[in-house]
């Protein structure tokens, strides 16, 4: 395995130079979040939009559920009807277009199937699936019967899935106790149908956080590690990381570099918000600690 560290803004793609006789128009890097709404603003759709903006992308949404929550926990979940979810996705894709997709909270089998059908119908590119199952507070956000449908319908359509330790354990039916278990677990998740897996080890004890990226064609998993940042403000960390990966894919980076850049961004956002008090529970990251101007690309 190899370790990696990169600068936050290194390796960003430049706008393409077109022939002088080509008709030129300008557009943004467009990222669609299909996820639940967090009324507290730290996770879900709200965190995704903040992340897209901070990384210079144009964010769009298709809301799967409305939650009543704050930094202390979730007190209510109201699912959006599947036909309304489909209408949101269709409206965005047919008018604005999509360069990458982040998928978060999907609470029912019907909702999962609507999203999978939309990805296939519209041939949506660069799908990042964060299999959200449990909130930072410990509240369950997905029904048990949804898990199997999520695996069979969406794992094969995603460019990468980004489970945390608890979610990976739930999917594999076993507990992951140490960093040595991460690579085998990532390979087993790929055996379930995922093309690539970023398995996050942040819930493991220790002074270092170790994540593992397993990709097709790579003989070994790619290991990413960093010193742990002491903070109580971890609400929305998984949402933010997956949306940052989607943003970098929309900007044109290959998967491994997109993951590295997204990880650099989230470490900076955690550090910048580590000592800030927001609410009485698990506070959010500082998503806007180093905003990048929105990118404009030329296309024919």
C-alpha positions as CSV (number, residue, x, y, z in Angstrom):
1,X,0.0,0.0,0.0
2,X,1.1,3.6,-0.5
3,X,0.5,6.8,1.4
4,X,-0.2,10.1,-0.2
5,X,-0.4,13.8,0.7
6,X,-1.3,16.6,-1.7
7,X,-1.8,20.3,-1.6
8,X,-5.4,21.6,-1.4
9,X,-5.5,23.3,-4.8
10,X,-2.8,21.3,-6.7
11,X,-3.6,19.9,-10.1
12,X,-6.8,21.7,-11.0
13,X,-7.7,21.4,-14.7
14,X,-7.8,24.4,-16.9
15,X,-10.5,25.4,-19.3
16,X,-10.2,23.8,-22.7
17,X,-8.9,26.0,-25.6
18,X,-11.3,25.7,-28.6
19,X,-10.6,26.3,-32.3
20,X,-11.2,29.9,-33.4
21,X,-14.1,28.9,-35.6
22,X,-16.0,27.0,-32.9
23,X,-19.1,28.4,-31.3
24,X,-18.2,29.0,-27.7
25,X,-20.4,29.1,-24.7
26,X,-19.6,29.2,-21.0
27,X,-20.9,26.9,-18.2
28,X,-20.2,25.9,-14.6
29,X,-19.1,22.6,-13.3
30,X,-22.5,21.2,-12.3
31,X,-23.0,18.8,-9.4
32,X,-26.3,17.3,-8.3
33,X,-26.9,16.2,-4.7
34,X,-29.6,13.6,-4.2
35,X,-29.9,13.5,-0.5
36,X,-31.9,14.4,2.6
37,X,-32.3,17.9,4.1
38,X,-30.7,18.7,7.4
39,X,-32.6,21.5,9.1
40,X,-29.5,22.1,11.3
41,X,-27.4,22.9,8.2
42,X,-24.4,20.8,9.0
43,X,-25.1,17.6,6.9
44,X,-27.1,16.4,4.0
45,X,-28.2,18.7,1.2
46,X,-27.1,21.8,3.1
47,X,-23.5,20.5,3.6
48,X,-23.4,19.4,0.0
49,X,-24.3,22.8,-1.4
50,X,-21.8,24.6,0.9
51,X,-19.1,22.2,-0.3
52,X,-19.9,22.6,-4.0
53,X,-19.8,26.4,-3.6
54,X,-16.6,26.3,-1.6
55,X,-14.9,24.2,-4.3
56,X,-16.0,26.4,-7.2
57,X,-18.9,24.3,-8.5
58,X,-22.6,24.9,-9.3
59,X,-24.7,22.9,-6.9
60,X,-28.2,21.5,-7.6
61,X,-30.5,19.3,-5.5
62,X,-33.1,16.5,-5.5
63,X,-34.3,16.2,-1.9
64,X,-35.2,12.6,-0.8
65,X,-36.4,13.4,2.7
66,X,-36.9,16.3,5.1
67,X,-35.4,15.7,8.5
68,X,-36.0,17.7,11.8
69,X,-32.6,17.6,13.4
70,X,-29.9,19.7,15.0
71,X,-26.5,19.1,16.5
72,X,-28.0,16.9,19.2
73,X,-30.0,14.4,17.1
74,X,-32.8,13.7,14.7
75,X,-36.3,14.1,15.9
76,X,-38.3,13.5,12.7
77,X,-38.0,12.2,9.1
78,X,-40.5,12.9,6.4
79,X,-39.8,11.1,3.1
80,X,-40.4,12.9,-0.2
81,X,-42.8,10.8,-2.5
82,X,-40.8,8.9,-5.2
83,X,-42.6,10.6,-8.0
84,X,-41.7,14.0,-6.7
85,X,-38.1,12.9,-6.3
86,X,-38.1,11.7,-10.0
87,X,-39.6,15.1,-11.0
88,X,-36.8,17.0,-9.3
89,X,-34.0,14.9,-11.0
90,X,-35.7,15.1,-14.4
91,X,-36.2,18.9,-14.1
92,X,-32.5,19.5,-13.3
93,X,-31.0,17.1,-15.9
94,X,-33.3,18.1,-18.8
95,X,-32.5,21.9,-18.4
96,X,-29.2,22.5,-16.7
97,X,-27.3,19.2,-17.1
98,X,-25.1,17.3,-14.7
99,X,-21.3,16.7,-14.6
100,X,-21.3,14.6,-11.3
101,X,-23.7,13.2,-8.8
102,X,-23.5,12.8,-5.0
103,X,-26.0,10.4,-3.5
104,X,-26.7,10.5,0.3
105,X,-29.7,9.5,2.4
106,X,-32.1,7.1,0.6
107,X,-34.7,6.0,3.2
108,X,-36.8,3.4,1.3
109,X,-36.5,0.8,-1.5
110,X,-38.8,2.8,-3.8
111,X,-36.6,5.9,-3.5
112,X,-33.5,3.8,-4.3
113,X,-35.1,2.4,-7.4
114,X,-36.1,5.9,-8.6
115,X,-32.6,7.1,-8.3
116,X,-31.1,4.0,-10.0
117,X,-33.6,4.4,-12.9
118,X,-32.7,8.1,-13.2
119,X,-29.0,7.3,-13.4
120,X,-29.6,4.8,-16.1
121,X,-32.1,6.8,-18.1
122,X,-30.1,10.0,-18.1
123,X,-26.7,8.3,-18.2
124,X,-25.6,10.4,-15.3
125,X,-21.7,10.5,-15.0
126,X,-19.4,10.3,-12.0
127,X,-21.8,9.0,-9.3
128,X,-20.5,9.1,-5.8
129,X,-22.6,7.1,-3.4
130,X,-22.4,7.7,0.4
131,X,-24.4,4.9,1.9
132,X,-25.8,7.0,4.7
133,X,-27.3,4.7,7.4
134,X,-26.7,6.3,10.8
135,X,-26.3,10.0,11.8
136,X,-23.3,11.3,13.8
137,X,-25.7,11.4,16.8
138,X,-26.4,7.6,16.4
139,X,-29.9,8.0,14.9
140,X,-30.7,5.4,12.2
141,X,-31.6,7.0,8.9
142,X,-32.4,4.1,6.7
143,X,-34.8,1.1,6.9
144,X,-33.3,-2.3,7.1
145,X,-35.1,-3.5,4.0
146,X,-33.6,-0.7,2.0
147,X,-30.0,-1.9,2.4
148,X,-30.3,-4.9,0.0
149,X,-31.9,-2.8,-2.7
150,X,-29.2,-0.1,-2.3
151,X,-26.5,-2.8,-2.8
152,X,-28.1,-4.5,-5.8
153,X,-29.4,-1.3,-7.6
154,X,-26.8,1.4,-6.9
155,X,-23.5,-0.2,-6.1
156,X,-22.9,-1.1,-9.8
157,X,-23.8,2.4,-11.0
158,X,-21.5,4.3,-8.6
159,X,-18.0,5.3,-9.6
160,X,-17.1,5.1,-5.9
161,X,-18.9,4.3,-2.6
162,X,-17.8,6.0,0.6
163,X,-18.9,4.0,3.7
164,X,-17.6,4.7,7.1
165,X,-16.6,1.9,9.5
166,X,-20.1,1.3,10.9
167,X,-21.8,1.3,7.5
168,X,-19.2,-1.1,6.1
169,X,-19.7,-3.4,9.1
170,X,-23.4,-3.3,8.6
171,X,-23.1,-4.1,4.9
172,X,-20.6,-6.9,5.4
173,X,-22.2,-8.3,8.6
174,X,-19.1,-8.1,10.7
175,X,-17.3,-5.7,13.0
176,X,-14.1,-4.0,11.8
177,X,-11.9,-3.6,14.8
178,X,-8.6,-2.1,13.5
179,X,-6.9,-0.5,10.5
180,X,-5.5,-3.9,9.3
181,X,-9.0,-5.0,8.5
182,X,-9.8,-2.0,6.2
183,X,-8.2,-3.3,3.0
184,X,-9.9,-6.7,3.1
185,X,-13.2,-5.0,4.0
186,X,-12.9,-2.7,1.0
187,X,-12.2,-5.6,-1.3
188,X,-15.3,-7.4,0.1
189,X,-17.4,-4.3,-0.6
190,X,-16.2,-4.3,-4.2
191,X,-17.2,-8.0,-4.4
192,X,-20.8,-6.8,-3.6
193,X,-20.8,-4.9,-6.8
194,X,-19.0,-1.6,-6.1
195,X,-16.6,-0.4,-8.7
196,X,-14.4,1.4,-6.2
197,X,-14.5,1.9,-2.4
198,X,-13.2,4.6,-0.2
199,X,-13.5,3.0,3.3
200,X,-13.2,5.6,6.0
201,X,-11.5,4.6,9.2
202,X,-12.2,7.7,11.3
203,X,-14.2,5.8,13.9
204,X,-11.2,3.7,14.8
205,X,-9.3,4.8,18.0
206,X,-5.8,6.3,17.7
207,X,-3.8,9.4,16.9
208,X,-4.0,8.8,13.2
209,X,-7.0,8.6,10.8
210,X,-6.5,5.9,8.1
211,X,-8.7,5.6,5.0
212,X,-8.4,3.1,2.3
213,X,-9.2,3.5,-1.4
214,X,-9.7,0.3,-3.4
215,X,-10.0,0.7,-7.2
216,X,-10.2,-1.6,-10.2
217,X,-6.9,-2.5,-11.7
218,X,-4.9,-1.6,-8.6
219,X,-3.0,-4.5,-7.1
220,X,-3.2,-3.0,-3.7
221,X,-5.5,-0.5,-1.9
222,X,-4.3,3.1,-1.7
223,X,-3.8,4.2,1.9
224,X,-4.5,7.8,3.0
225,X,-3.6,8.8,6.6
226,X,-3.4,12.0,8.6
227,X,-3.1,13.1,12.2
228,X,-6.4,13.1,14.1
229,X,-7.8,16.5,14.7
230,X,-9.2,16.9,18.2
231,X,-12.7,18.3,18.0
232,X,-16.3,17.7,18.9
233,X,-17.5,19.1,15.6
234,X,-17.8,16.2,13.2
235,X,-21.4,16.5,12.1
236,X,-21.7,16.1,8.3
237,X,-18.1,14.9,7.8
238,X,-19.2,12.0,5.6
239,X,-21.6,14.1,3.5
240,X,-18.9,16.7,3.0
241,X,-16.3,14.3,1.9
242,X,-18.5,12.5,-0.6
243,X,-19.7,15.8,-2.1
244,X,-16.1,17.1,-2.3
245,X,-15.2,14.0,-4.3
246,X,-18.1,14.6,-6.6
247,X,-17.1,18.3,-7.0
248,X,-13.5,17.4,-8.0
249,X,-14.8,14.7,-10.4
250,X,-17.0,17.4,-12.0
251,X,-13.9,19.6,-12.3
252,X,-12.2,16.9,-14.3
253,X,-9.9,15.1,-11.9
254,X,-9.4,11.3,-12.0
255,X,-10.8,9.4,-9.1
256,X,-7.7,9.0,-6.9
257,X,-6.7,12.6,-7.3
258,X,-10.3,13.7,-6.6
259,X,-10.3,11.6,-3.4
260,X,-7.0,13.1,-2.3
261,X,-8.1,16.7,-3.0
262,X,-11.4,16.1,-1.3
263,X,-9.7,14.7,1.8
264,X,-7.4,17.7,1.9
265,X,-10.4,20.0,1.8
266,X,-12.2,18.2,4.6
267,X,-9.2,18.2,6.9
268,X,-8.9,21.9,6.4
269,X,-12.6,22.4,7.1
270,X,-12.4,20.3,10.3
271,X,-9.4,22.1,11.6
272,X,-10.9,25.6,10.8
273,X,-14.1,24.7,12.8
274,X,-12.6,22.6,15.5
275,X,-12.9,25.1,18.3
276,X,-16.2,26.8,17.2
277,X,-19.3,26.3,19.2
278,X,-22.5,25.6,17.1
279,X,-25.3,24.1,19.1
280,X,-25.0,21.8,22.2
281,X,-24.0,18.6,20.4
282,X,-21.8,17.6,17.5
283,X,-21.2,20.9,15.6
284,X,-20.5,21.3,11.8
285,X,-17.3,21.8,9.9
286,X,-16.2,25.2,8.6
287,X,-17.2,24.5,5.0
288,X,-16.3,28.0,3.8
289,X,-12.8,28.3,5.4
290,X,-11.0,28.8,2.0
291,X,-13.6,29.4,-0.8
292,X,-12.6,29.1,-4.4
293,X,-14.2,31.3,-7.1
294,X,-16.8,29.5,-9.2
295,X,-15.2,27.9,-12.2
296,X,-16.4,28.7,-15.7
297,X,-15.6,26.4,-18.6
298,X,-15.7,27.0,-22.3
299,X,-17.5,24.5,-24.4
300,X,-18.6,24.2,-28.0
